[in-house]
Amino acid sequence: MADQNHELRKAGLKVTLPRVKILQILENASGQHHLSAEEVYKTLIDAGEDVGLATVYRVLTQFESAGLVIRHNFDGGHAVFEMTQEDHHDHMVCLESGEIIEFLDDIIERRQQEIAEEHGYELVDHALVLYVRPNGSDVTRQINVTSNKK
């Protein structure tokens, strides 16, 4: 808990129990780094915490403003949050399961830099999201059958 208190103070936020609990949930999101406000809220309720959904939204927005978390709006504006990380990464979002996969590819990173330079720009930041389906999924097979008929 001392680590969370330090992080909150360093970000310029007052240490409150809801902030500490929400920060703990985000830091301990084992295997699932991207949580919606509703998932954070459900985790709090399951743990017997008395925190409202509006408080969760407000705290997550404060965390975002303070640079503690990053908000992503994947697939139709559904917001998820992840702890800010020092290392850059990109995302793939499975359209069937909603799973979010983090990846880093040096070739893609280098090519983005080259493209910006080729157009006379300096790349300052970027976000790459690939929307994917599993190979052999029913939807992929339907699209392939339809496109082969043309």
N, CA, C and O atoms as a GROMACS GRO file, in nm:
protein
  600
    1MET      N    1   0.083  -0.120   0.000
    1MET     CA    2   0.000   0.000   0.000
    1MET      C    3   0.086   0.125   0.000
    1MET      O    4   0.045   0.229  -0.052
    2ALA      N    5   0.207   0.116   0.058
    2ALA     CA    6   0.297   0.231   0.060
    2ALA      C    7   0.338   0.271  -0.081
    2ALA      O    8   0.355   0.390  -0.111
    3ASP      N    9   0.355   0.170  -0.169
    3ASP     CA   10   0.390   0.200  -0.308
    3ASP      C   11   0.281   0.280  -0.376
    3ASP      O   12   0.309   0.376  -0.448
    4GLN      N   13   0.155   0.240  -0.355
    4GLN     CA   14   0.043   0.312  -0.417
    4GLN      C   15   0.034   0.454  -0.362
    4GLN      O   16   0.008   0.548  -0.437
    5ASN      N   17   0.053   0.470  -0.230
    5ASN     CA   18   0.050   0.603  -0.170
    5ASN      C   19   0.156   0.693  -0.234
    5ASN      O   20   0.129   0.809  -0.265
    6HIS      N   21   0.275   0.639  -0.253
    6HIS     CA   22   0.385   0.714  -0.314
    6HIS      C   23   0.351   0.752  -0.457
    6HIS      O   24   0.372   0.866  -0.499
    7GLU      N   25   0.297   0.657  -0.533
    7GLU     CA   26   0.260   0.684  -0.674
    7GLU      C   27   0.155   0.793  -0.683
    7GLU      O   28   0.164   0.882  -0.768
    8LEU      N   29   0.056   0.786  -0.595
    8LEU     CA   30  -0.051   0.888  -0.597
    8LEU      C   31   0.005   1.026  -0.563
    8LEU      O   32  -0.026   1.124  -0.631
    9ARG      N   33   0.087   1.033  -0.460
    9ARG     CA   34   0.146   1.162  -0.421
    9ARG      C   35   0.235   1.216  -0.532
    9ARG      O   36   0.231   1.335  -0.564
   10LYS      N   37   0.316   1.127  -0.592
   10LYS     CA   38   0.406   1.168  -0.701
   10LYS      C   39   0.327   1.225  -0.818
   10LYS      O   40   0.374   1.315  -0.888
   11ALA      N   41   0.206   1.172  -0.840
   11ALA     CA   42   0.120   1.219  -0.949
   11ALA      C   43   0.041   1.344  -0.909
   11ALA      O   44  -0.035   1.397  -0.989
   12GLY      N   45   0.059   1.390  -0.784
   12GLY     CA   46  -0.010   1.510  -0.739
   12GLY      C   47  -0.152   1.485  -0.692
   12GLY      O   48  -0.232   1.578  -0.684
   13LEU      N   49  -0.183   1.359  -0.660
   13LEU     CA   50  -0.318   1.324  -0.615
   13LEU      C   51  -0.318   1.296  -0.465
   13LEU      O   52  -0.224   1.238  -0.411
   14LYS      N   53  -0.424   1.338  -0.399
   14LYS     CA   54  -0.443   1.309  -0.258
   14LYS      C   55  -0.467   1.158  -0.242
   14LYS      O   56  -0.534   1.096  -0.324
   15VAL      N   57  -0.411   1.102  -0.137
   15VAL     CA   58  -0.427   0.959  -0.110
   15VAL      C   59  -0.563   0.937  -0.044
   15VAL      O   60  -0.588   0.983   0.067
   16THR      N   61  -0.651   0.865  -0.115
   16THR     CA   62  -0.781   0.827  -0.061
   16THR      C   63  -0.796   0.677  -0.078
   16THR      O   64  -0.731   0.617  -0.164
   17LEU      N   65  -0.880   0.616   0.002
   17LEU     CA   66  -0.899   0.471  -0.006
   17LEU      C   67  -0.947   0.426  -0.144
   17LEU      O   68  -0.893   0.329  -0.197
   18PRO      N   69  -1.047   0.493  -0.205
   18PRO     CA   70  -1.087   0.448  -0.340
   18PRO      C   71  -0.972   0.456  -0.441
   18PRO      O   72  -0.956   0.365  -0.523
   19ARG      N   73  -0.894   0.563  -0.436
   19ARG     CA   74  -0.781   0.574  -0.530
   19ARG      C   75  -0.680   0.462  -0.509
   19ARG      O   76  -0.632   0.401  -0.605
   20VAL      N   77  -0.648   0.434  -0.384
   20VAL     CA   78  -0.552   0.328  -0.354
   20VAL      C   79  -0.605   0.193  -0.402
   20VAL      O   80  -0.531   0.117  -0.465
   21LYS      N   81  -0.731   0.163  -0.373
   21LYS     CA   82  -0.790   0.034  -0.413
   21LYS      C   83  -0.793   0.019  -0.565
   21LYS      O   84  -0.760  -0.087  -0.618
   22ILE      N   85  -0.832   0.125  -0.635
   22ILE     CA   86  -0.840   0.119  -0.782
   22ILE      C   87  -0.701   0.104  -0.841
   22ILE      O   88  -0.682   0.029  -0.937
   23LEU      N   89  -0.603   0.175  -0.786
   23LEU     CA   90  -0.466   0.162  -0.834
   23LEU      C   91  -0.415   0.020  -0.812
   23LEU      O   92  -0.347  -0.034  -0.899
   24GLN      N   93  -0.446  -0.040  -0.698
   24GLN     CA   94  -0.406  -0.179  -0.671
   24GLN      C   95  -0.466  -0.274  -0.774
   24GLN      O   96  -0.399  -0.365  -0.822
   25ILE      N   97  -0.593  -0.254  -0.805
   25ILE     CA   98  -0.660  -0.341  -0.903
   25ILE      C   99  -0.591  -0.331  -1.038
   25ILE      O  100  -0.566  -0.432  -1.103
   26LEU      N  101  -0.560  -0.209  -1.081
   26LEU     CA  102  -0.496  -0.191  -1.211
   26LEU      C  103  -0.355  -0.250  -1.213
   26LEU      O  104  -0.314  -0.310  -1.312
   27GLU      N  105  -0.282  -0.233  -1.104
   27GLU     CA  106  -0.146  -0.287  -1.097
   27GLU      C  107  -0.144  -0.439  -1.090
   27GLU      O  108  -0.050  -0.503  -1.137
   28ASN      N  109  -0.249  -0.497  -1.030
   28ASN     CA  110  -0.252  -0.642  -1.012
   28ASN      C  111  -0.336  -0.714  -1.116
   28ASN      O  112  -0.368  -0.832  -1.099
   29ALA      N  113  -0.370  -0.647  -1.223
   29ALA     CA  114  -0.453  -0.708  -1.329
   29ALA      C  115  -0.370  -0.811  -1.404
   29ALA      O  116  -0.327  -0.788  -1.517
   30SER      N  117  -0.346  -0.925  -1.339
   30SER     CA  118  -0.258  -1.028  -1.394
   30SER      C  119  -0.310  -1.082  -1.526
   30SER      O  120  -0.423  -1.131  -1.535
   31GLY      N  121  -0.227  -1.072  -1.626
   31GLY     CA  122  -0.262  -1.126  -1.757
   31GLY      C  123  -0.358  -1.040  -1.836
   31GLY      O  124  -0.363  -1.050  -1.959
   32GLN      N  125  -0.435  -0.957  -1.768
   32GLN     CA  126  -0.531  -0.871  -1.838
   32GLN      C  127  -0.499  -0.727  -1.801
   32GLN      O  128  -0.549  -0.674  -1.702
   33HIS      N  129  -0.416  -0.665  -1.882
   33HIS     CA  130  -0.369  -0.530  -1.852
   33HIS      C  131  -0.473  -0.424  -1.883
   33HIS      O  132  -0.459  -0.310  -1.838
   34HIS      N  133  -0.575  -0.456  -1.957
   34HIS     CA  134  -0.673  -0.359  -2.004
   34HIS      C  135  -0.807  -0.385  -1.937
   34HIS      O  136  -0.874  -0.484  -1.966
   35LEU      N  137  -0.846  -0.294  -1.848
   35LEU     CA  138  -0.971  -0.312  -1.775
   35LEU      C  139  -1.066  -0.196  -1.802
   35LEU      O  140  -1.023  -0.081  -1.811
   36SER      N  141  -1.194  -0.226  -1.816
   36SER     CA  142  -1.294  -0.121  -1.828
   36SER      C  143  -1.329  -0.070  -1.688
   36SER      O  144  -1.297  -0.135  -1.588
   37ALA      N  145  -1.394   0.045  -1.682
   37ALA     CA  146  -1.438   0.098  -1.554
   37ALA      C  147  -1.534  -0.001  -1.486
   37ALA      O  148  -1.531  -0.018  -1.365
   38GLU      N  149  -1.617  -0.066  -1.566
   38GLU     CA  150  -1.712  -0.162  -1.512
   38GLU      C  151  -1.641  -0.283  -1.451
   38GLU      O  152  -1.683  -0.334  -1.348
   39GLU      N  153  -1.533  -0.328  -1.516
   39GLU     CA  154  -1.456  -0.441  -1.462
   39GLU      C  155  -1.388  -0.403  -1.331
   39GLU      O  156  -1.384  -0.482  -1.237
   40VAL      N  157  -1.334  -0.281  -1.324
   40VAL     CA  158  -1.274  -0.233  -1.199
   40VAL      C  159  -1.380  -0.228  -1.090
   40VAL      O  160  -1.358  -0.273  -0.978
   41TYR      N  161  -1.497  -0.173  -1.124
   41TYR     CA  162  -1.608  -0.163  -1.029
   41TYR      C  163  -1.650  -0.300  -0.978
   41TYR      O  164  -1.669  -0.320  -0.858
   42LYS      N  165  -1.665  -0.397  -1.071
   42LYS     CA  166  -1.705  -0.533  -1.033
   42LYS      C  167  -1.601  -0.595  -0.940
   42LYS      O  168  -1.638  -0.664  -0.845
   43THR      N  169  -1.474  -0.572  -0.966
   43THR     CA  170  -1.368  -0.625  -0.880
   43THR      C  171  -1.378  -0.567  -0.739
   43THR      O  172  -1.360  -0.638  -0.640
   44LEU      N  173  -1.406  -0.436  -0.732
   44LEU     CA  174  -1.423  -0.371  -0.601
   44LEU      C  175  -1.542  -0.430  -0.525
   44LEU      O  176  -1.532  -0.460  -0.406
   45ILE      N  177  -1.654  -0.446  -0.595
   45ILE     CA  178  -1.776  -0.501  -0.532
   45ILE      C  179  -1.751  -0.644  -0.484
   45ILE      O  180  -1.790  -0.681  -0.374
   46ASP      N  181  -1.684  -0.724  -0.570
   46ASP     CA  182  -1.653  -0.863  -0.533
   46ASP      C  183  -1.564  -0.870  -0.410
   46ASP      O  184  -1.569  -0.967  -0.334
   47ALA      N  185  -1.481  -0.766  -0.389
   47ALA     CA  186  -1.391  -0.762  -0.274
   47ALA      C  187  -1.459  -0.700  -0.151
   47ALA      O  188  -1.397  -0.684  -0.046
   48GLY      N  189  -1.588  -0.665  -0.166
   48GLY     CA  190  -1.661  -0.609  -0.053
   48GLY      C  191  -1.638  -0.461  -0.030
   48GLY      O  192  -1.671  -0.409   0.076
   49GLU      N  193  -1.581  -0.393  -0.128
   49GLU     CA  194  -1.554  -0.250  -0.115
   49GLU      C  195  -1.681  -0.171  -0.147
   49GLU      O  196  -1.758  -0.209  -0.236
   50ASP      N  197  -1.702  -0.063  -0.076
   50ASP     CA  198  -1.820   0.022  -0.096
   50ASP      C  199  -1.781   0.145  -0.178
   50ASP      O  200  -1.764   0.254  -0.123
   51VAL      N  201  -1.766   0.126  -0.308
   51VAL     CA  202  -1.728   0.233  -0.399
   51VAL      C  203  -1.827   0.234  -0.515
   51VAL      O  204  -1.856   0.128  -0.572
   52GLY      N  205  -1.879   0.350  -0.550
   52GLY     CA  206  -1.976   0.360  -0.658
   52GLY      C  207  -1.910   0.364  -0.795
   52GLY      O  208  -1.793   0.397  -0.809
   53LEU      N  209  -1.988   0.329  -0.896
   53LEU     CA  210  -1.937   0.329  -1.034
   53LEU      C  211  -1.894   0.470  -1.076
   53LEU      O  212  -1.794   0.485  -1.145
   54ALA      N  213  -1.969   0.572  -1.034
   54ALA     CA  214  -1.933   0.710  -1.068
   54ALA      C  215  -1.796   0.745  -1.010
   54ALA      O  216  -1.718   0.816  -1.074
   55THR      N  217  -1.766   0.696  -0.890
   55THR     CA  218  -1.635   0.719  -0.828
   55THR      C  219  -1.526   0.652  -0.910
   55THR      O  220  -1.419   0.710  -0.931
   56VAL      N  221  -1.552   0.530  -0.956
   56VAL     CA  222  -1.453   0.459  -1.039
   56VAL      C  223  -1.423   0.539  -1.165
   56VAL      O  224  -1.307   0.558  -1.199
   57TYR      N  225  -1.526   0.586  -1.235
   57TYR     CA  226  -1.506   0.668  -1.355
   57TYR      C  227  -1.426   0.794  -1.323
   57TYR      O  228  -1.332   0.829  -1.395
   58ARG      N  229  -1.463   0.862  -1.215
   58ARG     CA  230  -1.396   0.986  -1.177
   58ARG      C  231  -1.247   0.961  -1.145
   58ARG      O  232  -1.161   1.036  -1.188
   59VAL      N  233  -1.219   0.854  -1.068
   59VAL     CA  234  -1.081   0.823  -1.031
   59VAL      C  235  -1.000   0.784  -1.154
   59VAL      O  236  -0.885   0.827  -1.168
   60LEU      N  237  -1.057   0.705  -1.243
   60LEU     CA  238  -0.985   0.667  -1.365
   60LEU      C  239  -0.953   0.789  -1.452
   60LEU      O  240  -0.845   0.797  -1.510
   61THR      N  241  -1.046   0.883  -1.459
   61THR     CA  242  -1.021   1.007  -1.534
   61THR      C  243  -0.910   1.088  -1.467
   61THR      O  244  -0.826   1.144  -1.535
   62GLN      N  245  -0.911   1.093  -1.334
   62GLN     CA  246  -0.803   1.162  -1.262
   62GLN      C  247  -0.669   1.094  -1.286
   62GLN      O  248  -0.568   1.160  -1.305
   63PHE      N  249  -0.668   0.961  -1.284
   63PHE     CA  250  -0.546   0.886  -1.311
   63PHE      C  251  -0.495   0.914  -1.452
   63PHE      O  252  -0.374   0.928  -1.474
   64GLU      N  253  -0.586   0.922  -1.546
   64GLU     CA  254  -0.547   0.952  -1.684
   64GLU      C  255  -0.486   1.091  -1.693
   64GLU      O  256  -0.381   1.107  -1.756
   65SER      N  257  -0.548   1.190  -1.633
   65SER     CA  258  -0.497   1.327  -1.634
   65SER      C  259  -0.360   1.336  -1.567
   65SER      O  260  -0.276   1.416  -1.607
   66ALA      N  261  -0.339   1.253  -1.464
   66ALA     CA  262  -0.212   1.254  -1.391
   66ALA      C  263  -0.104   1.170  -1.460
   66ALA      O  264   0.011   1.169  -1.416
   67GLY      N  265  -0.141   1.099  -1.568
   67GLY     CA  266  -0.044   1.018  -1.640
   67GLY      C  267  -0.019   0.880  -1.581
   67GLY      O  268   0.076   0.812  -1.620
   68LEU      N  269  -0.104   0.837  -1.488
   68LEU     CA  270  -0.087   0.704  -1.428
   68LEU      C  271  -0.142   0.594  -1.517
   68LEU      O  272  -0.090   0.483  -1.519
   69VAL      N  273  -0.249   0.625  -1.592
   69VAL     CA  274  -0.310   0.526  -1.681
   69VAL      C  275  -0.329   0.586  -1.820
   69VAL      O  276  -0.329   0.707  -1.839
   70ILE      N  277  -0.345   0.496  -1.915
   70ILE     CA  278  -0.377   0.534  -2.052
   70ILE      C  279  -0.515   0.479  -2.082
   70ILE      O  280  -0.546   0.364  -2.052
   71ARG      N  281  -0.599   0.563  -2.142
   71ARG     CA  282  -0.733   0.520  -2.185
   71ARG      C  283  -0.725   0.483  -2.332
   71ARG      O  284  -0.670   0.556  -2.414
   72HIS      N  285  -0.780   0.368  -2.365
   72HIS     CA  286  -0.792   0.324  -2.504
   72HIS      C  287  -0.940   0.311  -2.536
   72HIS      O  288  -1.018   0.262  -2.455
   73ASN      N  289  -0.978   0.355  -2.655
   73ASN     CA  290  -1.116   0.338  -2.701
   73ASN      C  291  -1.116   0.241  -2.818
   73ASN      O  292  -1.118   0.282  -2.934
   74PHE      N  293  -1.114   0.114  -2.786
   74PHE     CA  294  -1.116   0.010  -2.888
   74PHE      C  295  -1.261  -0.020  -2.926
   74PHE      O  296  -1.353   0.012  -2.851
   75ASP      N  297  -1.280  -0.080  -3.039
   75ASP     CA  298  -1.407  -0.128  -3.094
   75ASP      C  299  -1.531  -0.051  -3.048
   75ASP      O  300  -1.597  -0.087  -2.951
   76GLY      N  301  -1.559   0.054  -3.121
   76GLY     CA  302  -1.684   0.127  -3.099
   76GLY      C  303  -1.687   0.214  -2.975
   76GLY      O  304  -1.794   0.240  -2.920
   77GLY      N  305  -1.572   0.260  -2.929
   77GLY     CA  306  -1.569   0.354  -2.819
   77GLY      C  307  -1.573   0.292  -2.680
   77GLY      O  308  -1.584   0.365  -2.582
   78HIS      N  309  -1.564   0.162  -2.670
   78HIS     CA  310  -1.561   0.095  -2.539
   78HIS      C  311  -1.425   0.125  -2.475
   78HIS      O  312  -1.323   0.075  -2.521
   79ALA      N  313  -1.423   0.206  -2.370
   79ALA     CA  314  -1.298   0.250  -2.308
   79ALA      C  315  -1.243   0.144  -2.214
   79ALA      O  316  -1.315   0.087  -2.133
   80VAL      N  317  -1.113   0.120  -2.226
   80VAL     CA  318  -1.041   0.036  -2.132
   80VAL      C  319  -0.917   0.112  -2.087
   80VAL      O  320  -0.869   0.202  -2.157
   81PHE      N  321  -0.867   0.076  -1.971
   81PHE     CA  322  -0.754   0.146  -1.911
   81PHE      C  323  -0.641   0.049  -1.884
   81PHE      O  324  -0.664  -0.067  -1.850
   82GLU      N  325  -0.518   0.099  -1.900
   82GLU     CA  326  -0.402   0.021  -1.862
   82GLU      C  327  -0.303   0.114  -1.795
   82GLU      O  328  -0.300   0.234  -1.823
   83MET      N  329  -0.222   0.058  -1.706
   83MET     CA  330  -0.121   0.137  -1.639
   83MET      C  331  -0.022   0.190  -1.744
   83MET      O  332   0.013   0.120  -1.838
   84THR      N  333   0.021   0.313  -1.726
   84THR     CA  334   0.121   0.371  -1.815
   84THR      C  335   0.250   0.291  -1.800
   84THR      O  336   0.295   0.263  -1.689
   85GLN      N  337   0.308   0.256  -1.913
   85GLN     CA  338   0.431   0.177  -1.913
   85GLN      C  339   0.541   0.256  -1.981
   85GLN      O  340   0.516   0.338  -2.068
   86GLU      N  341   0.664   0.229  -1.940
   86GLU     CA  342   0.778   0.297  -2.002
   86GLU      C  343   0.801   0.248  -2.144
   86GLU      O  344   0.837   0.325  -2.232
   87ASP      N  345   0.779   0.119  -2.165
   87ASP     CA  346   0.805   0.061  -2.296
   87ASP      C  347   0.683   0.074  -2.385
   87ASP      O  348   0.571   0.045  -2.343
   88HIS      N  349   0.705   0.120  -2.509
   88HIS     CA  350   0.598   0.134  -2.607
   88HIS      C  351   0.553  -0.004  -2.654
   88HIS      O  352   0.633  -0.097  -2.663
   89HIS      N  353   0.425  -0.015  -2.684
   89HIS     CA  354   0.373  -0.136  -2.747
   89HIS      C  355   0.249  -0.100  -2.828
   89HIS      O  356   0.187   0.005  -2.805
   90ASP      N  357   0.213  -0.186  -2.921
   90ASP     CA  358   0.094  -0.169  -3.002
   90ASP      C  359  -0.008  -0.276  -2.960
   90ASP      O  360   0.021  -0.360  -2.874
   91HIS      N  361  -0.126  -0.271  -3.021
   91HIS     CA  362  -0.233  -0.360  -2.980
   91HIS      C  363  -0.299  -0.430  -3.099
   91HIS      O  364  -0.308  -0.375  -3.208
   92MET      N  365  -0.346  -0.552  -3.073
   92MET     CA  366  -0.437  -0.622  -3.162
   92MET      C  367  -0.563  -0.647  -3.081
   92MET      O  368  -0.556  -0.685  -2.964
   93VAL      N  369  -0.679  -0.626  -3.143
   93VAL     CA  370  -0.806  -0.651  -3.076
   93VAL      C  371  -0.880  -0.757  -3.156
   93VAL      O  372  -0.909  -0.739  -3.274
   94CYS      N  373  -0.911  -0.868  -3.090
   94CYS     CA  374  -0.987  -0.974  -3.154
   94CYS      C  375  -1.133  -0.933  -3.162
   94CYS      O  376  -1.195  -0.905  -3.060
   95LEU      N  377  -1.187  -0.928  -3.283
   95LEU     CA  378  -1.326  -0.887  -3.303
   95LEU      C  379  -1.427  -0.989  -3.252
   95LEU      O  380  -1.543  -0.955  -3.230
   96GLU      N  381  -1.383  -1.113  -3.234
   96GLU     CA  382  -1.476  -1.217  -3.187
   96GLU      C  383  -1.478  -1.228  -3.035
   96GLU      O  384  -1.585  -1.242  -2.976
   97SER      N  385  -1.361  -1.223  -2.972
   97SER     CA  386  -1.356  -1.245  -2.827
   97SER      C  387  -1.339  -1.116  -2.748
   97SER      O  388  -1.367  -1.112  -2.628
   98GLY      N  389  -1.292  -1.010  -2.815
   98GLY     CA  390  -1.264  -0.885  -2.745
   98GLY      C  391  -1.128  -0.885  -2.678
   98GLY      O  392  -1.089  -0.785  -2.616
   99GLU      N  393  -1.055  -0.995  -2.690
   99GLU     CA  394  -0.922  -1.004  -2.630
   99GLU      C  395  -0.831  -0.895  -2.688
   99GLU      O  396  -0.835  -0.866  -2.808
  100ILE      N  397  -0.750  -0.836  -2.601
  100ILE     CA  398  -0.654  -0.734  -2.644
  100ILE      C  399  -0.514  -0.793  -2.627
  100ILE      O  400  -0.475  -0.834  -2.518
  101ILE      N  401  -0.440  -0.796  -2.738
  101ILE     CA  402  -0.307  -0.854  -2.738
  101ILE      C  403  -0.207  -0.742  -2.758
  101ILE      O  404  -0.218  -0.664  -2.853
  102GLU      N  405  -0.108  -0.733  -2.670
  102GLU     CA  406  -0.002  -0.634  -2.684
  102GLU      C  407   0.111  -0.695  -2.764
  102GLU      O  408   0.142  -0.813  -2.750
  103PHE      N  409   0.173  -0.613  -2.850
  103PHE     CA  410   0.289  -0.661  -2.924
  103PHE      C  411   0.382  -0.545  -2.958
  103PHE      O  412   0.342  -0.429  -2.956
  104LEU      N  413   0.505  -0.579  -2.989
  104LEU     CA  414   0.604  -0.482  -3.035
  104LEU      C  415   0.677  -0.545  -3.152
  104LEU      O  416   0.724  -0.658  -3.144
  105ASP      N  417   0.685  -0.472  -3.261
  105ASP     CA  418   0.754  -0.520  -3.379
  105ASP      C  419   0.850  -0.411  -3.426
  105ASP      O  420   0.806  -0.303  -3.468
  106ASP      N  421   0.980  -0.438  -3.419
  106ASP     CA  422   1.081  -0.338  -3.455
  106ASP      C  423   1.071  -0.294  -3.600
  106ASP      O  424   1.099  -0.179  -3.632
  107ILE      N  425   1.032  -0.385  -3.688
  107ILE     CA  426   1.020  -0.350  -3.830
  107ILE      C  427   0.908  -0.249  -3.850
  107ILE      O  428   0.924  -0.152  -3.923
  108ILE      N  429   0.793  -0.272  -3.786
  108ILE     CA  430   0.680  -0.178  -3.795
  108ILE      C  431   0.719  -0.043  -3.737
  108ILE      O  432   0.690   0.061  -3.795
  109GLU      N  433   0.785  -0.046  -3.622
  109GLU     CA  434   0.828   0.080  -3.558
  109GLU      C  435   0.921   0.159  -3.649
  109GLU      O  436   0.905   0.280  -3.666
  110ARG      N  437   1.019   0.090  -3.707
  110ARG     CA  438   1.115   0.155  -3.796
  110ARG      C  439   1.045   0.210  -3.922
  110ARG      O  440   1.075   0.321  -3.965
  111ARG      N  441   0.954   0.133  -3.978
  111ARG     CA  442   0.883   0.175  -4.101
  111ARG      C  443   0.797   0.298  -4.076
  111ARG      O  444   0.790   0.386  -4.162
  112GLN      N  445   0.731   0.305  -3.961
  112GLN     CA  446   0.650   0.424  -3.929
  112GLN      C  447   0.738   0.548  -3.923
  112GLN      O  448   0.700   0.655  -3.972
  113GLN      N  449   0.855   0.534  -3.863
  113GLN     CA  450   0.951   0.645  -3.855
  113GLN      C  451   0.993   0.688  -3.996
  113GLN      O  452   0.997   0.807  -4.026
  114GLU      N  453   1.022   0.591  -4.081
  114GLU     CA  454   1.064   0.620  -4.219
  114GLU      C  455   0.954   0.691  -4.296
  114GLU      O  456   0.981   0.786  -4.370
  115ILE      N  457   0.831   0.647  -4.281
  115ILE     CA  458   0.718   0.708  -4.353
  115ILE      C  459   0.702   0.853  -4.313
  115ILE      O  460   0.685   0.940  -4.399
  116ALA      N  461   0.709   0.881  -4.184
  116ALA     CA  462   0.699   1.020  -4.138
  116ALA      C  463   0.810   1.104  -4.200
  116ALA      O  464   0.785   1.215  -4.247
  117GLU      N  465   0.933   1.053  -4.199
  117GLU     CA  466   1.047   1.126  -4.255
  117GLU      C  467   1.033   1.145  -4.406
  117GLU      O  468   1.067   1.252  -4.458
  118GLU      N  469   0.984   1.042  -4.476
  118GLU     CA  470   0.964   1.052  -4.621
  118GLU      C  471   0.866   1.164  -4.658
  118GLU      O  472   0.875   1.221  -4.766
  119HIS      N  473   0.774   1.194  -4.568
  119HIS     CA  474   0.676   1.299  -4.592
  119HIS      C  475   0.717   1.432  -4.529
  119HIS      O  476   0.640   1.527  -4.526
  120GLY      N  477   0.840   1.437  -4.478
  120GLY     CA  478   0.892   1.562  -4.423
  120GLY      C  479   0.849   1.591  -4.281
  120GLY      O  480   0.842   1.707  -4.241
  121TYR      N  481   0.819   1.486  -4.204
  121TYR     CA  482   0.773   1.505  -4.066
  121TYR      C  483   0.862   1.429  -3.969
  121TYR      O  484   0.935   1.337  -4.006
  122GLU      N  485   0.853   1.471  -3.845
  122GLU     CA  486   0.916   1.399  -3.735
  122GLU      C  487   0.807   1.327  -3.659
  122GLU      O  488   0.710   1.390  -3.616
  123LEU      N  489   0.821   1.197  -3.641
  123LEU     CA  490   0.723   1.118  -3.567
  123LEU      C  491   0.736   1.150  -3.419
  123LEU      O  492   0.842   1.130  -3.359
  124VAL      N  493   0.628   1.200  -3.360
  124VAL     CA  494   0.629   1.238  -3.219
  124VAL      C  495   0.569   1.127  -3.134
  124VAL      O  496   0.622   1.095  -3.027
  125ASP      N  497   0.461   1.069  -3.180
  125ASP     CA  498   0.393   0.962  -3.108
  125ASP      C  499   0.304   0.889  -3.206
  125ASP      O  500   0.277   0.939  -3.315
  126HIS      N  501   0.259   0.771  -3.169
  126HIS     CA  502   0.165   0.699  -3.254
  126HIS      C  503   0.095   0.592  -3.173
  126HIS      O  504   0.140   0.552  -3.065
  127ALA      N  505  -0.015   0.546  -3.228
  127ALA     CA  506  -0.088   0.433  -3.170
  127ALA      C  507  -0.133   0.345  -3.286
  127ALA      O  508  -0.198   0.392  -3.380
  128LEU      N  509  -0.098   0.221  -3.279
  128LEU     CA  510  -0.136   0.126  -3.383
  128LEU      C  511  -0.226   0.020  -3.321
  128LEU      O  512  -0.190  -0.044  -3.223
  129VAL      N  513  -0.343   0.003  -3.380
  129VAL     CA  514  -0.437  -0.100  -3.335
  129VAL      C  515  -0.475  -0.183  -3.456
  129VAL      O  516  -0.524  -0.130  -3.556
  130LEU      N  517  -0.452  -0.313  -3.447
  130LEU     CA  518  -0.494  -0.406  -3.551
  130LEU      C  519  -0.619  -0.477  -3.502
  130LEU      O  520  -0.619  -0.534  -3.393
  131TYR      N  521  -0.724  -0.474  -3.583
  131TYR     CA  522  -0.847  -0.546  -3.551
  131TYR      C  523  -0.841  -0.679  -3.624
  131TYR      O  524  -0.830  -0.682  -3.747
  132VAL      N  525  -0.848  -0.790  -3.551
  132VAL     CA  526  -0.820  -0.922  -3.607
  132VAL      C  527  -0.931  -1.021  -3.574
  132VAL      O  528  -1.012  -1.000  -3.484
  133ARG      N  529  -0.931  -1.131  -3.651
  133ARG     CA  530  -1.015  -1.248  -3.624
  133ARG      C  531  -0.924  -1.369  -3.626
  133ARG      O  532  -0.822  -1.369  -3.695
  134PRO      N  533  -0.959  -1.473  -3.552
  134PRO     CA  534  -0.879  -1.595  -3.557
  134PRO      C  535  -0.882  -1.656  -3.697
  134PRO      O  536  -0.984  -1.651  -3.765
  135ASN      N  537  -0.770  -1.712  -3.739
  135ASN     CA  538  -0.768  -1.784  -3.866
  135ASN      C  539  -0.871  -1.895  -3.863
  135ASN      O  540  -0.883  -1.967  -3.764
  136GLY      N  541  -0.946  -1.908  -3.971
  136GLY     CA  542  -1.044  -2.015  -3.980
  136GLY      C  543  -1.175  -1.989  -3.908
  136GLY      O  544  -1.257  -2.080  -3.895
  137SER      N  545  -1.196  -1.867  -3.860
  137SER     CA  546  -1.323  -1.839  -3.791
  137SER      C  547  -1.438  -1.842  -3.891
  137SER      O  548  -1.416  -1.827  -4.012
  138ASP      N  549  -1.559  -1.861  -3.843
  138ASP     CA  550  -1.677  -1.868  -3.930
  138ASP      C  551  -1.692  -1.742  -4.013
  138ASP      O  552  -1.723  -1.749  -4.132
  139VAL      N  553  -1.670  -1.625  -3.952
  139VAL     CA  554  -1.685  -1.498  -4.024
  139VAL      C  555  -1.581  -1.488  -4.135
  139VAL      O  556  -1.612  -1.445  -4.246
  140THR      N  557  -1.457  -1.527  -4.106
  140THR     CA  558  -1.351  -1.522  -4.206
  140THR      C  559  -1.384  -1.615  -4.323
  140THR      O  560  -1.363  -1.580  -4.439
  141ARG      N  561  -1.435  -1.735  -4.291
  141ARG     CA  562  -1.471  -1.830  -4.398
  141ARG      C  563  -1.585  -1.773  -4.483
  141ARG      O  564  -1.583  -1.789  -4.605
  142GLN      N  565  -1.684  -1.707  -4.420
  142GLN     CA  566  -1.796  -1.646  -4.495
  142GLN      C  567  -1.743  -1.538  -4.589
  142GLN      O  568  -1.785  -1.531  -4.705
  143ILE      N  569  -1.655  -1.455  -4.542
  143ILE     CA  570  -1.600  -1.346  -4.625
  143ILE      C  571  -1.525  -1.405  -4.742
  143ILE      O  572  -1.538  -1.356  -4.855
  144ASN      N  573  -1.445  -1.509  -4.719
  144ASN     CA  574  -1.367  -1.572  -4.826
  144ASN      C  575  -1.461  -1.635  -4.930
  144ASN      O  576  -1.435  -1.623  -5.049
  145VAL      N  577  -1.568  -1.700  -4.887
  145VAL     CA  578  -1.662  -1.763  -4.980
  145VAL      C  579  -1.730  -1.656  -5.063
  145VAL      O  580  -1.742  -1.671  -5.184
  146THR      N  581  -1.775  -1.547  -5.000
  146THR     CA  582  -1.842  -1.439  -5.070
  146THR      C  583  -1.749  -1.372  -5.171
  146THR      O  584  -1.791  -1.345  -5.283
  147SER      N  585  -1.625  -1.346  -5.133
  147SER     CA  586  -1.532  -1.279  -5.223
  147SER      C  587  -1.489  -1.369  -5.339
  147SER      O  588  -1.456  -1.318  -5.446
  148ASN      N  589  -1.488  -1.500  -5.319
  148ASN     CA  590  -1.453  -1.592  -5.426
  148ASN      C  591  -1.564  -1.605  -5.530
  148ASN      O  592  -1.538  -1.644  -5.644
  149LYS      N  593  -1.690  -1.572  -5.494
  149LYS     CA  594  -1.801  -1.581  -5.588
  149LYS      C  595  -1.801  -1.465  -5.685
  149LYS      O  596  -1.865  -1.474  -5.790
  150LYS      N  597  -1.732  -1.356  -5.653
  150LYS     CA  598  -1.733  -1.236  -5.740
  150LYS      C  599  -1.643  -1.251  -5.858
  150LYS      O  600  -1.633  -1.159  -5.939
   0.00000   0.00000   0.00000
